[in-house]
């Protein structure tokens, strides 16, 4: 296999990838992945499922390799051989145990007007069903800035990125072209996404699979920064907080977007940003399927972000991803540091307050996990 040969020939086994990895500590993992991908042996579930796909290993590797580049094809190979587990199916829009459909059965889902607009806001499944404050705050800001927008929400528009990351490319193949056509039908010139996974799907994966898009794709942090720069949003309320900005892995390391969120925070009076660059940023523990496969270990990783914020003297963590926000809130139930979504924090600075119910959100999502996944919570592994 060409990928394996490339990795083998360039990897010096220096171990720098493992020094930054929050999940693996055995360099023998590389050989197990080589053997499995070349078809010479099987592989244990734990070797594949522990990876957060955070990209820290690639950043640390002198050759730009890392472990993730082997994990992703190995997961796809495992699915082709063994089929999809209930954990992998739970984010497929057509699966009976779809997590978001289950949450919609348990709780009221915000309904946004579907109309034509020059801007399409795509809150993604997390912003629609779980971290609703993200979408509500963004829509409030779009209204305040008098943006000609429409909202494209609901599991029927799932981008498919999370399924693809777990080894199941089916949803992205089925939904991709349809999503593109829906955006075109609404007359959009710009698409803004809340979820880093959705951003990657539209910005990177879709053009490779379906051809060049005829609309601009921005992450919500980029669009909010643009609205401030153009004078369409003017934060007026003083928010006296020392803030730790938590960089979502797939937004920062995968897509290279980290400046705009920090610029937004710098425009809010009274707010002091403690980490002005993504240097030493790390994962919240949610991604790569780790949250559903190893719940307690996932939350332990999230707890490390509070320690990092404390070390810098921060009283507030702000992030830009539904998964990060969910994990940080759940891990921080006994912490003194508050957690906000970027759009939510900016809305407060613009005089807009939206009530959020963290306890109810966590209760609903964990109940949905138990309904969707056989034996969820009984052990931290498959």
SVG drawing of the C-alpha trace seen along z (x, -y; Angstrom):
<svg xmlns="http://www.w3.org/2000/svg" viewBox="-41 -50 56 62">
<polyline fill="none" stroke="black" stroke-width="0.4" points="0.0,0.0 1.5,-3.3 0.4,-5.2 2.1,-2.7 5.3,-2.7 5.4,-6.5 4.9,-6.5 7.5,-3.7 10.1,-5.4 9.8,-8.8 9.0,-7.9 12.2,-7.9 10.2,-6.5 11.4,-9.5 8.2,-9.3 7.4,-13.0 3.9,-12.2 3.3,-10.2 4.7,-13.0 1.8,-15.2 -0.9,-12.5 -3.5,-12.4 -4.5,-8.8 -1.6,-6.6 1.8,-5.9 3.0,-2.8 5.2,-3.2 4.3,0.4 0.9,-1.0 2.7,-2.1 3.7,1.5 0.2,2.8 -1.3,0.3 1.2,1.0 0.5,4.8 -3.2,4.3 -3.3,1.9 -1.1,4.2 -3.4,7.1 -0.9,9.1 -2.8,9.2 -6.0,8.1 -6.1,5.3 -7.7,4.8 -10.5,2.3 -8.7,0.3 -5.9,-0.5 -8.3,-2.1 -10.9,-3.7 -8.8,-5.6 -7.7,-8.2 -9.3,-11.7 -8.3,-12.6 -7.1,-15.9 -4.0,-16.3 -1.6,-17.1 0.6,-14.2 1.0,-15.6 1.9,-19.1 4.5,-17.5 6.0,-15.2 9.2,-16.5 8.1,-14.8 4.5,-16.0 3.2,-12.5 1.6,-11.6 -0.6,-8.6 -3.9,-10.0 -3.0,-9.5 -2.9,-5.8 -5.9,-5.6 -8.4,-7.1 -7.8,-4.5 -7.6,-1.7 -11.0,-2.6 -12.4,-2.6 -10.9,0.9 -12.3,2.1 -15.8,1.0 -15.5,2.7 -14.6,5.9 -16.8,5.9 -19.7,3.5 -20.9,0.5 -21.4,0.5 -24.3,-1.2 -21.9,-3.9 -21.0,-4.6 -24.6,-4.5 -25.8,-6.9 -24.9,-10.0 -26.2,-8.6 -29.4,-10.6 -31.0,-7.4 -30.2,-5.2 -32.9,-4.1 -30.7,-5.0 -29.8,-8.4 -28.8,-10.5 -30.3,-13.8 -33.7,-12.2 -33.8,-10.7 -33.1,-14.0 -35.9,-15.6 -38.3,-13.0 -37.3,-14.0 -37.3,-17.7 -38.6,-20.7 -36.3,-21.7 -36.1,-25.3 -37.7,-26.1 -36.1,-28.6 -37.7,-30.2 -36.6,-28.6 -36.5,-31.2 -34.2,-32.6 -31.2,-34.6 -27.8,-35.8 -26.3,-34.1 -27.2,-30.5 -26.5,-29.8 -25.8,-26.0 -25.9,-25.3 -25.2,-21.6 -26.7,-18.8 -25.1,-19.8 -26.3,-23.4 -29.8,-22.4 -30.4,-19.7 -27.9,-19.8 -26.0,-23.1 -29.0,-25.2 -27.5,-28.3 -24.9,-28.4 -27.6,-28.7 -29.9,-30.9 -27.1,-33.4 -25.8,-33.4 -29.3,-34.0 -29.8,-36.9 -26.6,-38.5 -27.5,-38.0 -30.8,-39.8 -29.0,-42.6 -26.6,-43.1 -29.6,-43.1 -28.1,-40.2 -30.2,-38.8 -30.0,-35.2 -31.8,-31.9 -31.2,-28.9 -30.6,-25.4 -31.1,-23.2 -32.3,-19.7 -30.8,-16.3 -32.1,-15.9 -29.3,-18.3 -26.5,-16.5 -23.2,-17.2 -21.9,-13.6 -18.5,-14.7 -18.8,-12.9 -19.9,-9.7 -17.0,-9.9 -14.5,-10.4 -15.8,-7.3 -15.2,-5.2 -18.6,-5.5 -18.6,-7.7 -22.2,-6.8 -23.9,-9.9 -21.5,-12.4 -21.9,-10.7 -25.7,-10.7 -26.2,-14.2 -23.4,-16.2 -24.8,-17.1 -28.3,-17.5 -27.0,-20.0 -25.1,-21.9 -28.2,-22.2 -30.4,-23.3 -27.9,-26.2 -27.9,-27.2 -31.7,-27.0 -31.9,-29.5 -29.8,-32.0 -26.9,-32.0 -23.6,-33.7 -22.1,-32.8 -22.5,-29.7 -21.6,-30.1 -21.2,-27.0 -21.1,-26.6 -19.5,-23.1 -15.8,-22.7 -16.7,-19.4 -19.4,-21.0 -16.9,-23.7 -14.4,-21.0 -17.1,-19.2 -18.2,-22.2 -14.8,-23.9 -12.6,-20.9 -14.4,-17.5 -17.4,-18.6 -15.3,-20.4 -13.1,-17.4 -16.1,-15.0 -18.6,-17.2 -16.6,-19.9 -15.9,-23.6 -18.7,-25.4 -20.2,-28.6 -20.6,-30.1 -18.2,-31.2 -17.8,-29.0 -16.9,-30.7 -16.9,-29.5 -19.1,-31.5 -16.1,-33.0 -14.9,-34.3 -18.2,-35.8 -18.7,-37.4 -15.3,-39.0 -16.3,-40.3 -19.5,-41.9 -17.5,-43.7 -14.9,-44.9 -17.6,-46.2 -19.3,-48.0 -22.5,-46.0 -22.0,-44.6 -20.6,-46.9 -20.1,-45.3 -21.1,-47.8 -21.5,-46.0 -18.4,-45.7 -17.6,-42.1 -14.8,-42.0 -13.4,-38.5 -10.0,-37.0 -10.7,-34.5 -9.1,-31.3 -10.0,-30.6 -10.2,-26.8 -9.2,-26.0 -11.3,-23.3 -9.0,-20.7 -10.6,-20.4 -11.0,-24.1 -7.5,-25.1 -5.1,-22.2 -7.1,-20.7 -8.5,-23.9 -6.1,-26.5 -8.7,-28.9 -7.9,-30.5 -7.2,-34.2 -10.8,-35.5 -12.3,-34.3 -9.5,-36.0 -10.1,-39.2 -13.8,-39.1 -12.8,-38.8 -10.3,-41.7 -13.2,-43.9 -15.2,-43.2 -14.5,-45.9 -13.3,-44.6 -12.3,-41.2 -8.7,-40.1 -7.6,-37.3 -5.0,-35.1 -3.8,-33.0 -3.4,-35.1 -2.1,-32.2 -3.0,-28.5 0.5,-27.5 0.1,-24.7 -3.6,-24.3 -4.9,-20.8 -8.0,-18.6 -11.2,-18.7 -11.5,-14.9 -14.8,-14.8 -13.7,-13.9 -12.9,-10.8 -15.8,-8.9 -13.9,-8.9 -16.9,-10.6 -19.2,-7.7 -16.6,-4.9 -14.7,-6.0 -17.0,-8.5 -15.1,-9.0 -11.7,-9.1 -13.1,-11.7 -14.2,-13.9 -10.8,-13.5 -9.2,-15.0 -11.7,-17.9 -10.8,-18.6 -7.2,-19.3 -8.5,-22.4 -9.7,-23.8 -6.2,-23.3 -4.7,-25.1 -7.1,-28.0 -6.5,-28.2 -2.7,-28.3 -3.3,-31.5 -5.5,-33.0 -8.7,-32.8 -12.3,-32.8 -13.9,-32.0 -13.4,-29.5 -14.8,-30.3 -14.9,-27.8 -16.3,-27.5 -17.5,-24.0 -20.6,-22.1 -18.7,-19.0 -16.1,-21.0 -18.7,-23.0 -20.7,-19.9 -17.6,-18.1 -16.3,-21.2 -19.6,-21.9 -20.0,-18.3 -16.4,-18.0 -16.8,-21.4 -19.9,-20.8 -17.8,-21.4 -15.5,-24.0 -15.6,-27.8 -14.7,-28.7 -17.6,-29.4 -17.9,-28.2 -19.4,-30.1 -19.8,-29.7 -18.2,-32.5 -21.4,-33.7 -23.1,-33.6 -20.4,-35.7 -20.5,-38.2 -24.3,-38.4 -23.9,-39.3 -21.5,-42.0 -24.1,-43.3 -26.8,-43.4 -28.5,-40.1 -29.0,-37.5 -30.4,-34.1 -31.2,-31.6 -29.5,-28.3 -30.1,-25.1 -26.9,-23.2 -28.3,-20.6 -31.2,-19.8 -28.9,-19.7 -26.6,-17.2 -29.5,-15.1 -31.1,-14.9 -27.9,-14.1 -26.9,-11.4 -30.4,-9.9 -30.2,-9.8 -26.8,-8.1 -28.3,-5.4 -31.2,-4.9 -29.1,-4.8 -26.1,-2.7 -26.5,0.7 -24.8,0.9 -23.7,-2.8 -22.1,-3.9 -21.7,-0.4 -18.0,-0.3 -15.7,-2.7 -15.0,-0.5 -16.6,1.5"/>
</svg>
